Amino acid sequence: MLDAGRMTLAIETRGLRKEFGSGRGRIVAVDGLDLAVPSGDVHGFLGPNGSGKTTTIRMLLGLARASDGEMALFGEPVPAALPRVMGRVGAVVEQPKFTPGFSGRRNLRLLARTAGVDPRRVPTVLEQVGLAGRERDRFRTYSLGMRQRLAIAATLLKEPDLLILDEPSNGLDPAGIRDMRDLVTGLADAGVTVLLSSHILTEVQQVCHSVTIIGNGRTVASGSVESLLGESRSRTRVGVGDPARAAAMLERAGYGVQREGDDVLVEGHDHPEEISRLLARERIYVSELSAIRPDLETVFLQLTRDRPTEDAR
């Protein structure tokens, strides 16, 4: 059984598995998945299309039944404890059904009454998601980004401790993506734990404290963003007048070397100044020396490149 006292986790799964039946036989969408989301974190949940992210989220919310494994929200086993914990959980997994002819405010007031939430929360959540001033506009006039924000506002009516967002930036333009990033950051600053499933890795790197990367329904890597990036080998771009001679000399010295046009890419060093010092001894003088910093997209592609995915979500 999951040990709730071991550490403070908002979400935990162990050995989670989901199979679907089909005319071709059984399809495994999630295969022994381990996931741990610390309370207070913004946690990125990453994987190629069809890797099992949405299926996992649906199981956590009781929208799909697990074939095997264990799940817990706030240390409570789910789905058994869902009636006790769902008041602490907000989720945007599918586009909510708002009434197009009603204003954003009226839609939220109706949802609040249905959920037994004080309608006086509506102005607060509209302010939180940046829709104050547009609350009287009809939903049908909202842009995609505004609709996404209204969906998040709906989940915030009950003041959740955990917010699960499945591809909230999908289809948004750059301004909308920036607004969503600011919104998630603001929620985290307010103490909300966020599980963020997204394919926009530059955004994940900017807002997430930790990530889990999955491929073919299995955990490929998990940890802080900083530690995952730190596992990538440091590289330095070296500009010199004679790149062929510089590359040969650096290879003889034991460095990993690649040519990229007139530049030399070097791996296997602790400090870039080692390279310039070594080249200078051979009268090869450096015109450029710049660190190539690893990013989450590079790490993601390295970890998932050779992992084919099933035709399942």
C-alpha positions as a printed Julia matrix, in Angstrom:
313×3 Matrix{Float64}:
   0.0    0.0     0.0
   1.03   3.61   -0.51
   2.59   5.13    2.6
   0.89   8.5     3.15
   3.24   9.42    5.99
   6.46   8.92    4.03
   6.41  12.4     2.54
   3.88  15.08    1.63
   2.59  14.21   -1.8
  -0.45  15.66   -3.52
  -0.45  12.83   -6.09
   1.18   9.42   -5.99
   0.83   6.37   -8.21
   2.68   3.07   -8.1
   2.62   0.43  -10.8
  -0.38   2.1   -12.42
  -1.67   0.18  -15.44
  -4.53   0.68  -17.87
  -5.49  -1.71  -20.66
  -8.13  -1.19  -23.3
  -9.82  -3.95  -25.25
  -9.96  -3.75  -29.04
 -10.53  -5.92  -32.08
  -6.75  -6.3   -32.3
  -6.51  -7.51  -28.72
  -5.45  -5.6   -25.61
  -3.87  -2.16  -25.87
  -1.73  -1.06  -22.9
  -2.08   2.72  -22.51
  -0.37   3.0   -19.1
   2.18   0.37  -18.09
   3.42   0.33  -14.49
   3.55   4.1   -14.1
   5.1    5.64  -10.98
   4.26   9.29  -10.37
   4.98  11.49   -7.34
   3.87  15.13   -7.16
   5.02  16.96   -4.01
   2.54  19.31   -2.39
   3.23  22.93   -3.3
   4.99  22.07   -6.58
   4.21  22.94  -10.16
   4.89  19.52  -11.65
   5.23  18.97  -15.38
   3.76  15.75  -16.77
   5.42  15.19  -20.14
   5.31  12.6   -22.86
   4.77  12.2   -26.61
   1.23  12.09  -27.94
  -0.27   8.71  -27.06
   2.08   8.09  -24.14
  -0.71   7.8   -21.54
  -0.81  11.26  -19.93
  -4.53  11.94  -20.34
  -5.44   8.35  -19.45
  -3.47   8.7   -16.21
  -5.22  11.94  -15.35
  -8.62  10.42  -16.06
  -7.85   7.5   -13.72
  -6.78   9.88  -10.95
 -10.09  11.72  -11.28
 -12.22   8.59  -11.35
 -13.14   9.05  -15.02
 -11.46   5.78  -16.01
 -10.84   2.58  -14.05
  -7.28   1.39  -13.52
  -6.48  -2.17  -14.56
  -3.84  -2.49  -11.84
  -1.66  -0.48   -9.47
  -2.29   2.07   -6.73
  -3.19   5.76   -6.69
  -3.49   8.35   -3.93
  -4.47  12.01   -3.7
  -3.23  13.76   -0.54
  -2.37  10.33    0.85
  -5.93   9.04    0.41
  -6.37   5.97   -1.81
  -8.38   6.59   -4.94
 -10.87   5.91   -6.34
 -12.22   4.79   -2.94
 -11.53   8.16   -1.27
 -12.58  10.39   -4.17
 -15.76  11.59   -2.42
 -13.59  12.83    0.46
 -10.82  14.48   -1.55
 -12.48  15.83   -4.71
 -13.45  19.01   -2.9
  -9.71  19.78   -2.76
  -9.11  19.03   -6.46
  -9.81  21.15   -9.53
  -9.21  19.86  -13.04
  -9.44  21.03  -16.64
  -9.21  17.86  -18.73
 -11.81  18.51  -21.38
 -13.38  21.76  -22.56
 -16.17  22.55  -20.08
 -19.69  23.09  -21.42
 -20.43  26.77  -20.91
 -23.61  28.41  -22.21
 -22.53  30.48  -25.24
 -25.18  33.19  -24.84
 -24.42  33.83  -21.16
 -21.68  36.12  -19.91
 -18.59  34.71  -18.27
 -19.84  35.92  -14.9
 -23.3   34.39  -15.33
 -21.81  31.05  -16.37
 -19.67  31.0   -13.23
 -22.56  32.02  -10.98
 -24.63  29.12  -12.33
 -21.73  26.71  -11.75
 -21.24  28.04   -8.23
 -24.89  27.45   -7.33
 -24.8   23.94   -8.84
 -21.65  23.09   -6.84
 -22.94  24.65   -3.63
 -20.25  27.34   -3.67
 -20.89  30.9    -2.49
 -21.47  32.95   -5.69
 -19.54  35.78   -4.07
 -16.41  33.8    -5.05
 -17.07  34.64   -8.72
 -15.44  38.13   -8.82
 -12.41  36.75   -6.97
 -11.75  33.93   -9.44
 -12.37  36.2   -12.42
  -9.69  38.51  -11.04
  -7.35  35.55  -10.46
  -7.52  34.42  -14.08
  -7.34  37.91  -15.58
 -10.91  38.18  -16.83
 -11.97  41.09  -14.64
 -13.35  43.69  -17.02
 -14.52  41.07  -19.52
 -16.89  39.24  -17.18
 -20.0   40.81  -18.78
 -19.05  39.68  -22.3
 -20.89  36.7   -23.7
 -18.96  33.45  -23.69
 -19.38  33.08  -27.47
 -17.28  36.23  -27.97
 -14.35  34.92  -25.89
 -11.08  33.99  -27.58
  -9.67  30.49  -27.03
  -7.31  31.84  -24.37
 -10.17  33.55  -22.53
 -12.2   30.33  -22.66
  -9.29  28.43  -21.16
  -9.01  30.98  -18.39
 -12.74  30.82  -17.69
 -12.45  27.03  -17.44
  -9.71  27.44  -14.85
 -11.79  30.05  -13.03
 -14.59  27.48  -12.78
 -12.23  25.01  -11.05
 -11.03  27.72   -8.65
 -14.53  28.4    -7.32
 -14.07  25.73   -4.66
 -10.54  26.94   -3.74
  -8.74  23.68   -4.61
  -5.4   22.66   -3.09
  -4.54  20.74   -6.28
  -5.17  21.86   -9.86
  -4.74  19.4   -12.75
  -4.38  21.0   -16.18
  -4.25  18.86  -19.33
  -2.66  20.84  -22.2
  -4.02  24.24  -21.08
  -1.98  26.09  -23.74
  -3.13  23.89  -26.62
  -4.05  26.06  -29.61
  -3.11  29.35  -27.96
  -1.08  32.05  -29.69
   2.17  33.29  -28.08
   0.35  35.96  -26.06
  -2.14  33.39  -24.79
   0.68  31.0   -23.85
   2.38  33.79  -21.9
  -0.88  34.61  -20.11
  -1.34  30.94  -19.18
   2.23  30.79  -17.87
   1.62  33.87  -15.71
  -1.64  32.37  -14.43
  -0.01  29.08  -13.41
   2.84  30.95  -11.73
   0.36  33.09   -9.81
  -1.58  30.04   -8.62
   1.63  28.4    -7.45
   2.59  31.55   -5.57
  -0.82  31.35   -3.85
   0.02  27.83   -2.61
  -1.87  25.71   -5.14
  -0.19  22.47   -6.26
  -0.37  22.2   -10.07
   0.0   19.12  -12.25
   0.65  20.5   -15.73
   0.44  18.19  -18.73
   1.88  20.04  -21.71
   3.84  19.58  -24.92
   5.18  23.17  -24.89
   8.45  22.32  -23.19
   9.87  25.84  -23.07
   6.85  26.85  -20.97
   7.2   23.82  -18.71
  10.85  24.67  -18.11
   9.9   28.2   -17.06
   7.06  27.37  -14.66
   7.64  23.84  -13.32
   9.7   22.93  -10.27
   9.76  19.23  -11.09
   8.74  16.95  -13.95
   7.87  13.38  -14.8
   8.61  12.25  -18.35
   6.77   9.18  -19.63
   7.09   7.15  -22.78
   4.81   4.33  -23.89
   2.95   4.53  -20.58
   6.06   4.13  -18.41
   8.09   6.53  -16.3
  11.26   7.45  -18.2
  12.64  10.11  -15.83
  11.45  12.09  -12.84
  12.93  14.78  -10.63
  13.53  18.48  -10.37
  13.93  20.38  -13.62
  17.34  21.52  -12.41
  18.56  17.97  -11.76
  17.31  16.66  -15.11
  19.02  19.47  -16.98
  22.14  18.96  -14.92
  22.37  15.37  -16.13
  22.92  16.6   -19.69
  26.59  16.95  -20.6
  27.83  20.52  -20.79
  28.93  21.63  -24.24
  30.85  24.66  -25.45
  30.83  26.27  -28.88
  34.34  27.26  -29.95
  35.01  29.64  -32.83
  38.53  29.48  -34.29
  40.26  30.34  -37.54
  41.32  26.73  -38.21
  38.48  24.51  -36.94
  39.88  21.29  -38.44
  43.21  21.68  -36.65
  41.48  22.72  -33.41
  39.12  19.74  -33.54
  41.98  17.29  -34.11
  43.99  18.74  -31.25
  41.03  18.67  -28.83
  40.25  15.07  -29.79
  43.84  14.07  -29.04
  43.44  15.71  -25.64
  40.47  13.44  -24.89
  37.52  15.78  -25.44
  34.36  14.91  -27.31
  34.34  17.02  -30.47
  31.82  17.74  -33.22
  32.1   20.07  -36.19
  29.25  22.48  -36.91
  30.17  24.62  -39.89
  33.16  26.75  -38.93
  32.56  26.08  -35.23
  33.71  23.26  -32.99
  31.36  21.81  -30.34
  33.25  20.41  -27.35
  32.08  18.06  -24.57
  33.78  16.51  -21.58
  35.2   19.53  -19.77
  34.56  21.11  -16.4
  35.41  24.7   -17.33
  35.38  26.32  -20.81
  38.64  28.14  -20.08
  40.4   24.76  -20.23
  39.7   24.74  -23.96
  40.99  28.22  -24.71
  44.13  27.6   -22.63
  44.84  24.32  -24.42
  44.35  25.82  -27.89
  46.45  28.86  -27.08
  49.42  26.6   -26.3
  49.25  25.43  -29.92
  48.89  29.02  -31.16
  45.25  28.46  -32.05
  43.38  31.5   -30.82
  39.7   31.52  -29.91
  37.34  34.11  -31.38
  34.22  32.73  -29.66
  33.7   30.63  -26.55
  30.07  30.17  -25.52
  28.33  27.61  -23.34
  25.5   25.62  -24.93
  23.04  25.29  -22.1
  20.86  22.18  -22.01
  17.12  22.69  -22.2
  14.17  20.53  -21.31
  13.26  19.93  -24.95
  16.69  18.43  -25.64
  16.46  16.16  -22.58
  12.9   15.16  -23.49
  13.85  14.21  -27.06
  16.87  12.25  -25.87
  14.75  10.24  -23.43
  11.77   9.58  -25.7
  13.32   9.43  -29.17
  13.44   5.64  -29.37
  10.22   4.93  -27.52
   7.31   4.26  -29.87
   3.9    5.09  -28.46
   0.64   3.17  -28.6
  -2.4    4.63  -30.3
  -3.94   5.57  -26.95
  -4.07   8.55  -24.64
